[in-house]
Amino acid sequence: MPLIGVGVGLNRQRYGQFQNGYSSRVIADGGTIESLECVAAASSLLQSASLLLIPSGYKAGVVYAELPANGNGDLTWSRNSVANRTQSDGNIGSVAANVPRLSYMYGSCPALLLEPQRTNSLRNSTMQGASTSPSTLPTNWTTATAGLTQTVVGIGTENGLPYIDVQFSGTATATSSQIRFETTTQIVASNGQTWTSSFWVKEIAAPSPANSLANILSERDSLGANLATNIQTITISSTLTRNIFTRTNTNASTARINNAINAFVTIGNTYDFTIRIAAAQVELGAYATTWIDTTNAAATRLVDTFTRNNIYTNGLISASGGTWYVELRNNVGYTRDTFTVGLFISDTTNITSNNINIRNGGGGAVRLSINKVIAGVSTALYMTTTNTVKLAIKWNGTSADIFENGVKVISATSFTPTIMENLGFNLGQVPNFIQAMALYPTPLSDADCTALTT
């Protein structure tokens, strides 16, 4: 495999040898290698790190770091459930329990995907029981027809997602025609909860006259009677696209919830159109997470976490301090569900003691913030405002500096700990896509930190 972006001559040769050694180590340990060319593109400054992680090698329970070569930088990974990811071919595919997810959602070089625990409360998101002959909707799905006949005319898989094609035809006798992904009494909910409905949708045959589609979240009482219908209009096209609708329940009597796709039609008009519906989900939370496939019961994807202990003992940082580099993708303004630290470097496994951490900070829709904790007292240092961010944090036993995307944003904030042993990710409250991560045993120069984050 050709090497790119790593210099010439001896440096290229040494890095080529390093890559071969990394690949051999991963394969000998029973691991899998993906996108080694992304590792090859590492800058010479990244190559000089004491710990270098560019997502490539993994197996159940482990993410392999490229450096150090002895494996002392490998991450111990945990997520005791299956989960889905975007594969290199763009399709959605599953990985087994505790297998790290290398997601290609944001480019040809994968990022490590970490998500909080979520449950798809729909019992049948894989559309078991659907049939075209005779036309049968998936088990547990129901309809409100408005005088239109809803006929299942296709069943298949697109982009790794199971789908059904539904033809709507006839003369409308009401203003809507709806397909519900669950019965109206199944999913327990309450007032004040925030739920997110999602599904992929695509136009197969356009209607004439035109109609509009919507993502529906309905609040219901314990008997399934409708209390409030919350609507988000869908723009449909010939491309299979995920539609996401988040809504907080506001009715004091809310005891159940259901989601649906709805076609708004005009009474007396005759319609004939077909849409593709794939991979529906409804989850308790303020944003959509990766699809959780279900067949006959609600299913939960557990949280992704990792640890790397003894980073001080193994010399990955030192008594003179260190530098921590992290590159993150899709750092959007999610509203967090709960408060947790997220990414951290800490002196002990008790992350409430002394640490530097990167988390979704503050209330409402916010991006990542960098915080320091000294003797259990947390202080927010900086909040990033960009979707893709390269961060470098260096400390020397007296103070710490922070660099973001080539700019020094925090200078000489007081920070005295140096003997920090633990690198980890603890129950993050929003999705994180880690494109690269590195440690250095000393605080780098300002010039190097600027170069590293540019």
C-alpha positions as CSV (number, residue, x, y, z in Angstrom):
1,M,0.0,0.0,0.0
2,P,1.5,3.4,-0.9
3,L,2.5,5.8,1.7
4,I,1.4,9.4,1.5
5,G,2.1,12.6,3.4
6,V,4.8,11.2,5.7
7,G,7.9,12.8,4.2
8,V,10.6,11.2,2.2
9,G,13.8,9.1,2.5
10,L,14.6,7.7,5.9
11,N,11.5,9.0,7.7
12,R,9.3,7.4,5.0
13,Q,11.2,4.1,5.4
14,R,10.9,4.1,9.2
15,Y,7.3,4.9,9.2
16,G,6.7,2.2,6.6
17,Q,8.4,-0.3,8.9
18,F,6.3,1.0,11.8
19,Q,3.1,0.4,9.8
20,N,4.1,-3.1,8.9
21,G,4.9,-3.8,12.6
22,Y,1.5,-2.4,13.6
23,S,-0.4,-4.4,11.1
24,S,1.5,-7.6,12.1
25,R,0.8,-7.0,15.8
26,V,-2.9,-6.5,15.2
27,I,-3.4,-9.5,12.9
28,A,-1.3,-11.7,15.2
29,D,-3.6,-10.8,18.1
30,G,-6.7,-11.7,16.1
31,G,-7.6,-8.1,15.3
32,T,-9.0,-6.5,12.1
33,I,-7.3,-3.7,10.1
34,E,-9.3,-1.1,8.1
35,S,-8.1,2.0,6.2
36,L,-4.4,1.7,6.9
37,E,-3.8,4.4,4.3
38,C,-5.3,6.9,6.8
39,V,-2.6,5.9,9.3
40,A,0.0,6.3,6.6
41,A,-1.1,10.0,6.1
42,A,-0.1,10.9,9.7
43,S,2.2,14.0,10.0
44,S,5.7,13.6,11.3
45,L,4.6,15.5,14.5
46,L,1.9,12.8,15.1
47,Q,4.5,10.1,14.4
48,S,6.6,11.5,17.3
49,A,3.8,11.0,19.9
50,S,4.2,8.6,22.8
51,L,0.6,7.4,22.2
52,L,-0.9,7.6,18.7
53,L,-4.4,6.5,17.9
54,I,-5.7,6.8,14.3
55,P,-8.7,4.4,14.1
56,S,-7.7,1.4,12.1
57,G,-7.1,-1.8,14.1
58,Y,-9.6,-3.4,16.5
59,K,-11.2,-6.5,17.9
60,A,-13.8,-7.2,20.6
61,G,-12.7,-5.2,23.7
62,V,-9.7,-3.5,22.1
63,V,-8.8,-0.5,19.9
64,Y,-5.2,-0.8,18.9
65,A,-3.0,2.3,19.1
66,E,-0.3,2.7,16.5
67,L,2.1,3.9,19.2
68,P,3.7,2.7,21.4
69,A,4.6,-0.4,19.4
70,N,4.5,-2.6,22.6
71,G,0.7,-2.1,22.9
72,N,0.8,0.0,26.1
73,G,-1.4,2.6,24.4
74,D,-4.1,0.2,23.3
75,L,-7.6,1.1,24.6
76,T,-9.8,-1.3,26.5
77,W,-13.2,-1.0,24.9
78,S,-16.6,-1.8,26.3
79,R,-20.2,-1.9,24.9
80,N,-21.9,-5.1,25.9
81,S,-24.4,-5.1,23.1
82,V,-24.5,-5.2,19.3
83,A,-24.5,-1.9,17.5
84,N,-24.7,-0.4,14.0
85,R,-22.2,1.9,12.2
86,T,-21.7,3.4,8.7
87,Q,-19.3,1.1,6.9
88,S,-16.7,2.1,4.3
89,D,-19.2,1.3,1.5
90,G,-21.7,3.8,2.9
91,N,-24.1,1.1,4.1
92,I,-25.3,0.6,7.6
93,G,-23.9,-2.6,9.2
94,S,-23.7,-4.2,12.6
95,V,-20.8,-5.1,14.9
96,A,-20.9,-7.6,17.7
97,A,-20.9,-6.8,21.4
98,N,-17.8,-4.9,22.6
99,V,-16.5,-4.5,19.1
100,P,-15.4,-0.8,18.5
101,R,-17.2,1.0,15.8
102,L,-15.2,2.6,13.0
103,S,-17.7,4.9,11.4
104,Y,-17.3,6.3,7.9
105,M,-20.2,8.7,8.2
106,Y,-18.0,11.7,7.7
107,G,-15.3,10.6,5.3
108,S,-13.1,7.9,3.9
109,C,-11.0,7.9,7.0
110,P,-13.0,6.4,9.9
111,A,-13.7,7.9,13.3
112,L,-14.3,6.0,16.5
113,L,-18.0,6.3,17.3
114,L,-19.1,6.4,21.0
115,E,-22.7,6.8,21.9
116,P,-24.7,6.8,25.1
117,Q,-27.2,4.0,26.0
118,R,-30.4,4.2,24.1
119,T,-33.5,2.0,23.5
120,N,-35.5,1.6,20.3
121,S,-39.0,1.3,21.8
122,L,-40.5,0.0,18.6
123,R,-40.8,-3.8,18.7
124,N,-40.3,-4.4,15.0
125,S,-38.0,-1.9,13.2
126,T,-36.8,-4.7,10.9
127,M,-40.4,-5.1,9.5
128,Q,-40.9,-8.8,10.3
129,G,-44.2,-10.1,9.0
130,A,-44.4,-7.8,6.0
131,S,-45.7,-9.4,2.8
132,T,-46.6,-8.3,-0.7
133,S,-48.8,-11.3,-1.4
134,P,-51.1,-10.8,0.3
135,S,-50.3,-7.2,1.2
136,T,-49.4,-7.2,4.9
137,L,-47.9,-4.5,7.0
138,P,-45.1,-5.5,9.4
139,T,-46.2,-7.0,12.7
140,N,-47.4,-4.4,15.3
141,W,-47.7,-1.7,12.6
142,T,-51.2,-0.1,12.2
143,T,-52.9,2.4,9.8
144,A,-55.4,5.1,9.7
145,T,-56.4,5.1,6.0
146,A,-58.5,8.2,5.3
147,G,-60.1,6.4,2.4
148,L,-56.8,5.5,0.8
149,T,-55.8,1.9,0.3
150,Q,-52.3,1.2,1.6
151,T,-50.7,-1.7,-0.2
152,V,-47.2,-3.2,0.5
153,V,-45.8,-3.5,-3.0
154,G,-42.1,-4.1,-2.2
155,I,-39.8,-5.5,0.4
156,G,-36.0,-5.4,0.4
157,T,-32.8,-3.8,1.7
158,E,-31.2,-0.5,0.6
159,N,-28.0,0.9,2.1
160,G,-28.0,-2.0,4.6
161,L,-31.4,-1.0,5.9
162,P,-34.6,-3.1,5.6
163,Y,-37.5,-1.4,3.9
164,I,-41.0,-1.8,2.6
165,D,-42.6,0.1,-0.3
166,V,-46.2,1.2,0.3
167,Q,-48.6,2.4,-2.4
168,F,-51.3,4.8,-1.3
169,S,-54.2,4.9,-3.7
170,G,-57.9,5.8,-3.8
171,T,-60.0,8.9,-3.1
172,A,-59.4,10.7,0.1
173,T,-62.2,10.9,2.6
174,A,-60.2,12.6,5.3
175,T,-57.2,14.9,5.4
176,S,-54.5,12.4,6.4
177,S,-53.4,8.8,5.7
178,Q,-51.1,7.4,8.4
179,I,-48.8,4.4,9.0
180,R,-48.0,3.9,12.7
181,F,-44.9,1.9,13.6
182,E,-46.3,0.6,16.9
183,T,-49.7,0.2,18.5
184,T,-51.0,3.2,20.4
185,T,-50.8,1.5,23.9
186,Q,-47.4,-0.1,23.8
187,I,-44.8,2.6,24.5
188,V,-45.0,4.0,28.1
189,A,-44.2,7.7,28.3
190,S,-44.9,10.7,30.6
191,N,-45.3,14.4,30.5
192,G,-42.0,16.3,30.3
193,Q,-40.1,13.5,28.6
194,T,-38.3,14.3,25.3
195,W,-38.6,11.6,22.6
196,T,-37.1,11.4,19.1
197,S,-38.7,9.7,16.1
198,S,-36.7,8.7,13.1
199,F,-37.0,6.7,9.9
200,W,-35.6,6.7,6.4
201,V,-37.9,7.6,3.6
202,K,-37.8,7.8,-0.2
203,E,-40.2,8.6,-3.0
204,I,-40.8,5.7,-5.5
205,A,-43.7,7.1,-7.4
206,A,-44.7,10.8,-7.0
207,P,-48.4,11.7,-6.4
208,S,-50.5,13.9,-8.7
209,P,-52.0,16.0,-7.2
210,A,-49.2,16.6,-4.7
211,N,-49.5,15.8,-1.1
212,S,-47.2,16.4,1.9
213,L,-45.6,13.9,4.3
214,A,-44.9,14.3,8.0
215,N,-43.1,12.7,10.9
216,I,-45.6,12.3,13.7
217,L,-45.2,12.0,17.4
218,S,-48.5,11.5,19.2
219,E,-49.1,11.8,23.0
220,R,-51.7,9.4,24.3
221,D,-53.4,8.4,27.5
222,S,-53.1,4.9,29.1
223,L,-55.9,3.6,26.8
224,G,-54.3,4.9,23.7
225,A,-56.6,7.9,23.1
226,N,-54.9,10.7,21.3
227,L,-54.1,13.8,23.5
228,A,-51.7,15.7,21.1
229,T,-50.4,15.2,17.6
230,N,-47.0,16.7,17.0
231,I,-46.0,17.2,13.4
232,Q,-42.8,17.7,11.5
233,T,-43.1,18.1,7.7
234,I,-40.9,15.9,5.5
235,T,-39.2,16.9,2.3
236,I,-39.1,13.7,0.3
237,S,-36.8,12.9,-2.7
238,S,-35.6,9.9,-4.7
239,T,-32.8,9.4,-2.2
240,L,-33.3,7.3,0.9
241,T,-32.9,9.9,3.6
242,R,-33.3,9.8,7.4
243,N,-35.9,12.1,8.9
244,I,-35.6,13.0,12.6
245,F,-38.1,14.7,14.8
246,T,-37.5,15.5,18.5
247,R,-40.4,16.6,20.7
248,T,-41.0,17.1,24.5
249,N,-44.3,15.9,25.8
250,T,-46.5,18.7,27.2
251,N,-49.8,17.0,28.1
252,A,-50.3,16.3,31.8
253,S,-52.2,13.1,31.0
254,T,-49.6,11.6,28.7
255,A,-49.0,8.0,29.5
256,R,-48.2,6.5,26.0
257,I,-46.5,7.7,22.8
258,N,-46.3,6.5,19.2
259,N,-44.6,7.6,16.1
260,A,-45.8,7.4,12.5
261,I,-45.4,8.6,8.9
262,N,-48.4,10.6,7.7
263,A,-49.6,11.7,4.3
264,F,-51.6,14.9,4.3
265,V,-54.2,14.7,1.5
266,T,-57.2,16.7,0.2
267,I,-60.7,15.2,0.7
268,G,-62.2,14.3,-2.7
269,N,-58.9,14.1,-4.5
270,T,-57.8,10.8,-6.0
271,Y,-54.2,9.7,-5.3
272,D,-51.7,7.1,-6.4
273,F,-48.2,7.3,-5.0
274,T,-45.6,5.0,-3.5
275,I,-43.0,5.6,-0.8
276,R,-40.2,3.6,0.7
277,I,-40.0,3.4,4.5
278,A,-36.9,2.0,6.3
279,A,-35.5,1.4,9.7
280,A,-37.9,3.2,12.0
281,Q,-37.0,4.2,15.5
282,V,-38.4,6.0,18.5
283,E,-36.1,6.6,21.5
284,L,-36.3,8.5,24.8
285,G,-33.7,11.2,24.3
286,A,-33.1,14.7,22.9
287,Y,-31.5,13.6,19.6
288,A,-31.4,10.5,17.3
289,T,-28.7,7.9,17.7
290,T,-27.7,5.2,15.3
291,W,-30.4,2.8,14.3
292,I,-31.1,-0.1,16.7
293,D,-32.7,-3.0,14.9
294,T,-35.5,-4.9,16.6
295,T,-37.5,-7.9,15.6
296,N,-40.1,-8.7,18.2
297,A,-39.3,-6.6,21.2
298,A,-37.7,-3.2,22.1
299,A,-33.9,-3.4,22.2
300,T,-31.2,-1.4,23.9
301,R,-27.7,-0.5,22.6
302,L,-25.5,0.0,25.7
303,V,-23.0,2.8,26.2
304,D,-19.6,2.8,24.5
305,T,-16.7,3.4,27.0
306,F,-12.9,3.0,26.9
307,T,-10.0,3.1,29.3
308,R,-6.2,3.2,29.1
309,N,-4.6,3.0,32.5
310,N,-1.0,3.6,33.6
311,I,-0.2,6.3,31.0
312,Y,2.2,7.9,33.5
313,T,3.8,4.7,34.7
314,N,4.4,3.7,31.1
315,G,5.9,7.0,30.2
316,L,3.2,8.3,27.9
317,I,3.2,11.4,30.0
318,S,5.8,12.4,32.5
319,A,6.5,14.4,35.7
320,S,7.2,17.4,33.5
321,G,3.7,17.3,32.2
322,G,2.4,16.4,28.8
323,T,0.3,17.2,25.8
324,W,-3.0,15.7,24.8
325,Y,-4.3,16.0,21.2
326,V,-7.8,15.1,20.1
327,E,-9.5,15.5,16.8
328,L,-13.3,15.2,16.8
329,R,-15.8,15.2,14.0
330,N,-19.5,16.1,14.0
331,N,-19.3,18.2,17.1
332,V,-22.8,19.5,16.8
333,G,-24.9,21.4,19.3
334,Y,-26.7,18.4,20.8
335,T,-28.9,18.9,23.9
336,R,-27.5,16.4,26.4
337,D,-29.7,13.9,28.1
338,T,-27.6,13.6,31.3
339,F,-24.4,15.1,32.7
340,T,-21.2,13.1,32.6
341,V,-17.6,13.9,32.0
342,G,-16.9,12.3,28.6
343,L,-13.3,12.2,27.5
344,F,-10.8,12.7,30.3
345,I,-7.2,12.4,31.6
346,S,-7.3,11.8,35.4
347,D,-4.8,11.1,38.2
348,T,-6.9,8.2,39.5
349,T,-9.8,6.1,38.3
350,N,-11.9,8.5,40.4
351,I,-12.6,11.1,37.7
352,T,-14.0,13.6,40.2
353,S,-10.5,14.2,41.7
354,N,-7.9,15.8,39.4
355,N,-8.4,15.8,35.7
356,I,-8.8,17.5,32.4
357,N,-11.9,16.6,30.5
358,I,-13.7,17.3,27.2
359,R,-17.5,17.0,27.5
360,N,-20.8,18.4,26.2
361,G,-21.0,21.4,28.6
362,G,-23.7,23.7,29.9
363,G,-27.4,23.4,29.4
364,G,-29.4,23.4,26.2
365,A,-27.9,22.8,22.7
366,V,-24.2,23.2,23.2
367,R,-20.9,22.0,21.8
368,L,-18.0,20.5,23.6
369,S,-16.3,22.3,26.5
370,I,-12.9,21.7,28.1
371,N,-12.8,21.7,31.9
372,K,-10.3,21.2,34.6
373,V,-10.9,19.6,38.0
374,I,-8.6,20.3,40.9
375,A,-9.3,18.4,44.2
376,G,-12.9,17.8,43.0
377,V,-13.6,21.4,42.0
378,S,-14.6,21.7,38.4
379,T,-13.9,24.9,36.3
380,A,-14.9,25.4,32.7
381,L,-12.0,26.7,30.6
382,Y,-13.2,26.8,27.0
383,M,-16.1,25.9,24.8
384,T,-15.6,25.2,21.1
385,T,-18.1,26.5,18.5
386,T,-17.1,24.4,15.5
387,N,-18.4,21.1,14.2
388,T,-15.0,19.7,13.4
389,V,-12.3,20.5,15.9
390,K,-8.6,19.7,16.6
391,L,-7.7,20.3,20.2
392,A,-4.3,20.3,22.0
393,I,-4.0,20.7,25.7
394,K,-0.6,21.0,27.3
395,W,0.4,21.2,31.0
396,N,3.6,21.5,32.9
397,G,2.8,21.1,36.6
398,T,2.0,24.8,37.0
399,S,-0.3,25.8,34.2
400,A,-2.1,24.6,31.1
401,D,-2.7,26.0,27.6
402,I,-5.4,25.1,25.1
403,F,-5.2,25.2,21.3
404,E,-8.1,24.9,18.9
405,N,-7.8,24.6,15.2
406,G,-4.4,26.4,15.0
407,V,-5.2,29.1,17.6
408,K,-4.1,29.4,21.2
409,V,-7.4,30.0,23.0
410,I,-6.4,29.6,26.7
411,S,-3.0,30.6,28.1
412,A,-1.5,29.7,31.4
413,T,-4.5,28.7,33.3
414,S,-3.5,27.3,36.7
415,F,-3.2,23.5,36.6
416,T,-0.8,21.7,39.0
417,P,-1.3,17.9,38.6
418,T,1.3,16.0,36.6
419,I,1.1,12.4,37.7
420,M,-2.1,11.4,35.8
421,E,-2.6,7.7,35.1
422,N,-5.8,7.3,33.3
423,L,-7.1,8.2,29.8
424,G,-10.7,7.3,29.2
425,F,-14.2,7.9,28.0
426,N,-16.9,7.7,30.7
427,L,-20.6,7.4,29.8
428,G,-20.6,10.3,27.4
429,Q,-24.0,12.0,27.1
430,V,-23.7,12.9,23.3
431,P,-22.3,10.9,20.4
432,N,-18.5,11.4,19.9
433,F,-16.6,10.7,16.7
434,I,-12.8,10.5,17.5
435,Q,-10.8,11.0,14.3
436,A,-7.4,10.9,16.0
437,M,-5.8,11.1,19.5
438,A,-2.3,11.4,20.8
439,L,-0.3,11.9,23.9
440,Y,3.2,13.4,24.4
441,P,5.4,13.0,27.5
442,T,6.2,16.7,27.6
443,P,4.4,20.0,26.9
444,L,5.0,20.7,23.3
445,S,6.0,24.2,22.1
446,D,3.4,26.6,21.1
447,A,4.5,26.3,17.5
448,D,4.1,22.5,17.6
449,C,0.6,22.8,19.2
450,T,-0.4,25.3,16.5
451,A,0.9,22.9,13.8
452,L,-0.7,19.9,15.4
453,T,-4.2,21.5,15.5
454,T,-4.1,23.3,12.1
